[in-house]
């Protein structure tokens, strides 16, 4: 807290009250500054300095594309602090229900299309090597370290190659947020959403952020409705591709993302002592297994994952 006060000293925010707003899966923390009717957010990346410069740079790309990313009012990149526009305390997950999710998801889909207008030049590429690297996290952290299961390494490698090859068949080169889900979309009002946590943006496939949104790891809706919304994106985006082919793009992109996440959630628990994501493993695994059922070329991977029993959580 003292470091934040020193950062604010001499600025117009020096006399604002500071309170903890939230923390995330990384080592970033967020504080709220308040005075009278004014409210702002301090991003504290002092323990993760390498993420701050990309955040500032990507923020500008998004705002140039008219995406509702937070305005930056004060910064000290060297020490790891920013003062940001405050989008409030409600994220999309807080407000989604059966009566509004279709409307809100369509607004979020329009935000994806806007994001894809952002300049992606110079961003790291979601190429074959990186797609496979991410998915390979399932081996060390989920299968070996968390579950403790024997598996055919060659079968895993072949399966991951099939998935990567399929992902790369869809249009590439789009701005990819990489974590566009209900907890990273702030609910401002019924027509306006704020976008956060995009500092790891890359250049990649057209369906990546769509999968993150519709196959959210923290809330589940019917598969049929999510496919309808996926095709809504295709039409709004103006992609000339059949329903069957687009859903195949969507499915394989989902496999890549969720296989990666199985490894990441296990790693957060085992390496970083963060157990809050273990409760989200069942839905993540369900997405993977249900999608694999549709594609015979991946039946061996499905058989392996079906054999898994997730450890019971302490409650």
C-alpha positions in Angstrom: 0.0 0.0 0.0 2.9 2.4 0.8 4.2 2.0 -2.7 0.8 2.9 -4.2 0.7 6.0 -2.0 4.1 7.0 -3.2 3.0 6.5 -6.8 0.0 8.7 -6.3 1.9 11.4 -4.3 2.0 14.7 -6.2 -0.9 13.7 -8.5 -4.5 14.7 -8.2 -5.3 11.3 -6.8 -3.0 11.7 -3.7 -5.9 12.4 -1.3 -8.2 9.6 -2.6 -9.1 6.8 -0.3 -7.6 3.4 -1.3 -9.4 0.1 -0.8 -8.7 -3.4 -2.3 -10.9 -4.1 -5.3 -9.7 -7.6 -6.5 -6.9 -9.9 -7.4 -6.6 -12.2 -10.3 -4.9 -15.5 -11.3 -1.6 -13.7 -11.9 0.2 -11.6 -9.3 -1.6 -8.4 -10.2 -3.8 -6.7 -7.7 -6.4 -4.0 -8.1 -7.3 -1.1 -5.7 -10.2 1.3 -5.9 -9.6 5.1 -5.4 -12.6 7.1 -4.2 -13.2 10.7 -3.3 -16.7 12.2 -3.2 -18.4 11.0 -6.4 -15.1 10.0 -8.2 -13.8 6.5 -8.5 -10.8 5.0 -10.3 -8.8 1.8 -10.3 -5.2 1.3 -9.5 -3.6 -1.7 -11.2 -0.7 -2.9 -9.1 1.6 -5.0 -11.3 4.7 -4.4 -9.2 5.2 -8.2 -8.8 4.6 -8.8 -12.5 6.3 -5.9 -14.2 6.6 -7.5 -17.5 2.8 -7.4 -18.0 2.4 -3.7 -17.6 4.0 -2.4 -20.8 1.9 -4.8 -23.0 -1.2 -3.7 -21.1 -0.6 -0.1 -21.9 0.3 -0.8 -25.5 -2.7 -3.1 -26.1 -5.0 -0.6 -24.4 -4.1 1.9 -27.0 -4.8 -0.6 -29.8 -8.2 -1.4 -28.5 -9.2 2.2 -27.8 -8.1 3.1 -31.3 -10.5 0.5 -32.5 -13.3 2.1 -30.4 -13.4 -0.9 -28.0 -14.5 0.0 -24.5 -11.1 -0.6 -22.8 -10.3 1.5 -19.7 -8.8 4.9 -20.1 -5.4 5.3 -18.5 -5.1 8.5 -16.3 -1.7 8.0 -14.6 1.1 5.5 -15.1 4.5 4.5 -13.8 5.4 1.5 -15.9 8.9 1.2 -14.4 7.4 0.6 -10.9 4.3 -1.3 -12.1 1.4 1.0 -11.4 -1.5 2.5 -13.4 -4.6 4.5 -12.6 -7.5 3.4 -14.8 -11.1 4.2 -15.6 -13.4 2.4 -13.1 -15.9 0.2 -14.8 -17.6 -0.7 -11.5 -17.7 -3.9 -9.5 -20.1 -6.0 -11.5 -18.8 -8.4 -14.2 -20.9 -10.2 -16.7 -21.0 -13.4 -14.6 -22.6 -11.4 -11.8 -25.6 -10.5 -13.9 -26.1 -13.3 -16.4 -29.3 -15.3 -16.1 -31.7 -17.3 -18.2 -33.6 -14.2 -19.1 -30.8 -12.0 -20.4 -27.8 -14.1 -21.4 -28.7 -14.2 -25.1 -29.0 -10.4 -25.3 -25.8 -9.8 -23.3 -23.8 -12.4 -25.3 -24.8 -10.7 -28.5 -23.5 -7.4 -27.2 -20.3 -9.2 -26.2 -20.0 -10.8 -29.6 -20.2 -7.3 -31.2 -17.3 -6.3 -28.9 -15.3 -9.3 -30.3 -15.9 -8.1 -33.8 -14.7 -4.6 -32.7 -11.7 -6.1 -31.1 -10.9 -7.9 -34.3 -10.7 -4.5 -36.0 -7.8 -3.6 -33.7 -4.3 -3.6 -35.1 -2.8 -7.1 -34.6 0.5 -6.3 -36.3 3.5 -7.1 -34.2 1.6 -9.1 -31.6 2.9 -12.6 -30.8 1.6 -15.2 -33.2 -0.7 -18.1 -32.3 1.3 -20.4 -34.6 1.6 -24.2 -34.6 4.4 -24.2 -32.1 2.5 -22.0 -29.6 -0.8 -23.9 -30.0 1.0 -27.1 -29.2 3.0 -25.7 -26.3 -0.1 -24.5 -24.6 -1.9 -27.8 -25.0 1.2 -29.7 -23.8 0.6 -28.3 -20.3 -2.1 -31.0 -19.9 0.6 -33.6 -19.8 2.9 -32.4 -17.1 0.5 -30.6 -14.9 -2.9 -32.3 -15.3 -2.3 -35.9 -16.3 1.0 -36.5 -14.6 1.2 -34.2 -11.6 -2.5 -33.7 -10.7 -4.2 -36.9 -11.8 -1.2 -39.2 -11.7 -2.2 -41.4 -14.7 -0.2 -43.3 -17.3 -0.8 -42.4 -20.9 0.4 -43.0 -24.4 2.6 -39.9 -25.1 2.7 -40.6 -28.8 -1.1 -40.7 -28.9 -1.3 -37.4 -27.0 1.2 -35.7 -29.4 -0.7 -37.0 -32.5 -4.0 -35.7 -31.0 -2.6 -32.3 -30.3 -1.2 -32.1 -33.8 -4.6 -32.9 -35.3 -6.2 -30.1 -33.2 -3.5 -27.6 -34.0 -3.7 -28.4 -37.7 -7.5 -27.9 -37.7 -7.3 -24.6 -35.8 -4.8 -23.3 -38.4 -7.3 -24.0 -41.2 -9.5 -21.2 -40.1 -8.8 -17.5 -40.8 -5.8 -16.2 -38.9 -4.2 -12.8 -38.1 -7.0 -11.4 -35.9 -6.5 -9.6 -32.6 -7.1 -12.2 -29.9 -7.8 -11.1 -26.3 -7.1 -14.7 -25.1 -9.2 -14.6 -22.0 -12.5 -13.1 -23.1 -15.0 -14.6 -20.6 -17.6 -13.5 -18.2 -15.2 -12.5 -15.4 -13.2 -10.3 -17.8 -16.2 -8.4 -19.2 -17.4 -5.7 -16.9 -21.2 -5.0 -16.8 -21.7 -1.2 -17.0 -25.4 -1.2 -18.0 -27.7 -3.3 -20.3 -26.1 -1.8 -23.4 -22.5 -1.3 -22.4 -19.7 -3.7 -21.4 -16.1 -2.9 -20.4 -13.2 -5.0 -21.5 -10.3 -5.8 -19.2 -7.3 -8.2 -18.7 -6.1 -8.2 -22.3 -2.4 -7.6 -21.8 -1.6 -11.1 -23.2 -3.2 -10.4 -26.5 -1.9 -12.3 -29.6 -2.6 -12.6 -33.3 -4.6 -15.7 -34.1 -7.7 -17.5 -35.1 -11.0 -15.9 -35.8 -12.9 -18.1 -33.3 -10.6 -17.9 -30.2 -12.4 -15.2 -28.3 -15.8 -16.5 -29.4 -15.0 -19.9 -27.8 -13.8 -18.1 -24.6 -17.1 -16.3 -24.4 -19.6 -19.1 -25.3 -17.8 -22.0 -23.7 -17.1 -20.1 -20.5 -15.4 -22.0 -17.8 -17.4 -20.3 -15.0 -21.0 -20.7 -16.4 -22.7 -23.2 -18.7 -25.6 -22.8 -21.1 -27.1 -25.3 -23.5 -24.8 -26.5 -26.3 -27.5 -25.8 -28.9 -27.9 -22.2 -27.9 -24.2 -21.6 -27.8 -24.0 -23.0 -31.4 -26.8 -20.6 -32.4 -24.8 -17.7 -31.0 -21.6 -19.0 -32.7 -23.4 -18.8 -36.0 -24.7 -15.4 -35.1 -21.1 -14.3 -34.8 -20.3 -15.9 -38.2 -23.1 -13.9 -39.8 -22.3 -10.7 -38.1 -18.7 -11.1 -39.0 -19.7 -11.8 -42.6 -17.8 -15.1 -42.9 -18.6 -17.1 -46.0 -18.5 -20.6 -44.5 -21.1 -23.3 -44.0 -22.7 -24.0 -40.6 -20.9 -27.4 -40.4 -17.5 -26.0 -41.2 -17.8 -23.0 -38.9 -18.9 -25.2 -36.0 -15.9 -27.4 -36.7 -13.6 -24.4 -36.4 -15.4 -23.4 -33.2 -15.1 -27.0 -31.8 -11.4 -27.4 -32.5 -10.6 -24.0 -31.2 -12.5 -24.9 -28.0 -10.5 -28.2 -27.7 -7.2 -26.2 -27.9 -8.3 -23.7 -25.3 -9.8 -26.2 -22.8 -7.0 -28.7 -23.1 -4.6 -25.9 -22.3 -6.8 -24.8 -19.4 -6.8 -28.2 -17.8 -3.0 -27.9 -17.5 -3.2 -24.2 -16.3 -5.7 -24.8 -13.6 -3.7 -27.8 -12.3 -0.5 -25.7 -12.4 -2.1 -22.8 -10.5 -2.9 -25.3 -7.7 0.3 -27.3 -7.7 2.9 -24.6 -8.4 1.2 -21.4 -7.2 -0.9 -22.8 -4.3 -4.1 -21.3 -5.8 -6.9 -23.8 -5.4 -9.8 -21.6 -6.4 -9.8 -22.9 -10.0 -10.0 -26.6 -9.1 -13.8 -26.3 -8.9 -13.9 -25.3 -12.5 -12.0 -28.4 -13.7 -15.2 -30.5 -14.1 -16.9 -28.2 -16.6 -13.6 -27.7 -18.5 -13.2 -31.5 -18.8 -16.8 -31.8 -19.8 -16.4 -29.4 -22.6 -13.4 -31.4 -23.9 -15.0 -34.8 -23.6 -18.3 -33.8 -25.2 -16.5 -32.1 -28.1 -14.2 -35.1 -28.7 -17.2 -37.4 -29.0 -18.0 -35.7 -32.3 -14.7 -36.4 -34.0 -13.6 -40.0 -34.6 -10.0 -39.0 -35.2 -9.7 -38.0 -31.6 -11.4 -41.1 -30.0 -8.3 -42.3 -28.3 -7.9 -39.0 -26.5 -11.5 -39.1 -25.4 -11.1 -42.6 -24.0 -8.2 -41.5 -21.9 -10.0 -38.5 -20.5 -13.2 -40.5 -19.9 -11.1 -42.8 -17.7 -10.2 -39.9 -15.3 -11.8 -39.4 -12.0 -11.1 -35.9 -10.6 -9.9 -35.7 -7.0 -12.6 -34.7 -4.5 -12.2 -31.2 -3.3 -12.0 -30.2 0.4 -15.0 -28.2 1.3 
